[in-house]
Amino acid sequence: MSFFFTEEVYDGVTSYQPTVAGYGAFVAVMIGVLLIASFIGGGKKSGKTGAKQLAFSAMAMALATVMSMLKLIELPMGGSLTLCSMLFITLVGYWFGLKAGLMTAVAYGILQLIIGPYIITPIQLIVDYILAFGALGLSGIFRNVKGGLLLGYWVGVVGRFAFSFLSGMIFFGSYASEYGMSAPVYSALYNGSYIFAEALVTTGILCIPPVNKALKKIKTMTENGKN
């Protein structure tokens, strides 16, 4: 189709796969977003603070990616239950604030696109990978709010679900007839099953006192600029 994408047709559905150049472009954009996030998050304290944020963000993305590949349960309608993959991305917002959280979450969405691309239209790409994963960064809104760890996590999760629901209803609603459902119901059940199942498991883990205390201690370290 172009220098960056090739066209594939399977079961009458046309999708697009990145070429080597396409993958290279996505990698470059992902790295650029992360670097910009480190400067924005560092603000006037950039330098050491920015480097620390970049390191934390990269580590969070790596851990989230590993956890997203460890599938605990394959769900009947598709999708799978993974362990805490969304948590690591929401933590960046909790530790460094909204701007850093959003940009790191967007970078993670691009990484997911690189690992497992499924593209049928440019808008679907944006909704599924940029907006849905990017919404996890909304956790940063509650960085300085009491109970912000759990509250921010759930806002990020709900944000991701909202965009995934829209994508499922608009772009994949044709699959609903296979289950005798309307497109909105199908999308809500499909996306809600794996997103909220993981969220409930993660919430249980976050309610364990040593875990909660450790994450808050790391947040204090980022605020004070300590090593």
N, C-alpha and C positions, 0 to 999 in steps of 0.2 A: 504493500500500500504506500509506504513512504520510507524515508531514510530511518525513521525511528520506530515504526510499527509494521508488523506483517498481519495479514488478514487470515483468519481461520474460520471454517464453517463446520459445525458439529450438530447433528440432529436438527438441521435447518436454522440453527442460531449462529449468527455471525459475531465473532469476538476478535479482539486484537491483542497480539503479543508483542512486547517490546523487542526490538533488534538489539544487537550488541551496543549500537550507538544510543538506543533508547534507554537501556539499562545504565549506560555511562552518564547520560543526562540526568536520570533520576538520582543516581549516587551523588552527582555534583550538586544538585539542588538540595538534597538531604543534608550534605555537609555544610552548604552555605546557610541553610536555615538554622542549623545548630550553632554555627559560629555567630550569626546575628543574634541568636537568643542569648548567647553568653555575654555579648556586649550590652544588650538591652537590659538583661537581668542584673549585670554588674553595676549599671548606672555610673555614677561618679566614682565608685570604688573599683571600676574595672581593673584589669590586670590580674592580681592574685585572686580576687573574688570571681572574676569572669572565668579564669582557668579552672577554679574549683567547681563552678557551676557546670562548665563544659564536661568535666570529668564525671560529675554526678549524673548529668543527663545521659552521657554515653553509657555509663554503667546501668542506669535504669532501663534504657532502651535494649541493652544486651540481655539483661535479666528478663525483661518482659517478653522478648523474642524467644528465649529459651523456654519460658513457661508456657507460651502460646503453642509451642510444638509438643508439649507433654499433655496428651489428651487422656483425661481420666475416664470419661464416658462418651461414647458416640450416641447422640440423641436421635430418636426415631424419625424426625422430620428433616434431619440434617443438622450440621453444626456439631459442636462437641463441648463438653465441660472441661475447661482448663483451670489451672490453679494460680490465682493472683496475678495473671498477666496484665490486667488493667491497673492494678494497684501501683506497680512500679512507675507507670507513667503519671498517674495522679499525684504521686509523691513529689515530683519535680515542682508542680504548682504549689503544693503545700509547703515545700521548703524554700522556694525562690520567688513565688508570686505569680500573678496571672499571666503577664507577658511571657515570661520564661516558660511557664507551664504550657501555654497555648502553642508556642513555637516548637517546643520539644515534642509535644503530642503530634503536631503536624509532621515533624521530621520522622516520627515513629510510623505514622500513616504511610509516608513515602517508603519507608523500609519494608512495611508489610506489602506494599505494592511491588517492590523489587523481588521479595521472596515468593509471593504467590499472586501474580497479576491475573485478574479476570476483568477485562474491559470490554464493554459493549458500546458505550458512548462516552464522549468527554465529560458530560454532565454526571453520568453514573460514576465515573472515576473520581470526580471531585467529591460527590456526596459520600461514596463508600469509603474512600481512603483519606481524603483531606479533612472533610467536615466531621465524619463519624469519629475517627480516631482523634482528630483535633479537639473535639468536644471534651475529651478526658482532661484537657488542660484547664477547664473551667474550675477545677479544684482550687486553683489559685485565688479565686474570689474570697475564699474562706481561710486564707492563710493566717490571719490574725484574729480569727473568731474562736471563741471557746467551743470546743468540740469540733473544730474545723477539719480535723483529720477524717473523721467519719462523714461529716456533712459534705465536705469537698469531694470525697470519694463518690458518694451517692449522686451528687449533682453531675459529676463527670460521667458516671455510668448512665444516668437518665439521658444526658445529652447525647451520648453515643447511641443509645437505643432509639432516640427520636429520629436521628438521621438514617440509621439502619432501617428503621420502620418505613420511612419515606421511600428509601431506595427499593426495599422489598416490594412495597405496594405499587410503585410506579414502573420499575424496570423488570421486576420478576413476578409480577402478579399473575402471569399466565400459568404459573405452576399451581396456583390455588385450586384450579379445577380438578387436579389429580387427587385432592383431598376433600373435594366437595365443599369448599369454603369460598368466601368472597376474598378478594385481594387484601383488604385491610386486616381481616381476621387471620388469614394465612401469614401475612408479614409479622403481625403482632406475636403470634404463637411461635413462629420460626425464630425470630430474632430475640424475643423475650425469653425463650426457654434457655438458651445458652448464656445470654448476657446476664440475666438476673440470677440464674443458678450459680454462676461464678461469683456474683456480687454477694449473695447470701453466705457462701462459704468463706469469702474474704472477710466479710463483716465479723463472722465468728472468730476468725484468726486475729483481727484487729482488737477484738474485745478481750483478748488474753493480756493481762496486765503487763508482763515483761515485754511483749511485742509493742504495745502501745507506748510504753515508757521509752523503749529504745528509739522508736521513730521520732518521738518528741525531742529526745536528746540530740539526735542528728539535726533536727530543725534548729535547735538552739546553737549548735556549732556553726551552721551556715549563717545565722543572724549575727553572731559575734565575730565571724571571720577567723575562727580557731581551726587548727589542724587536728 
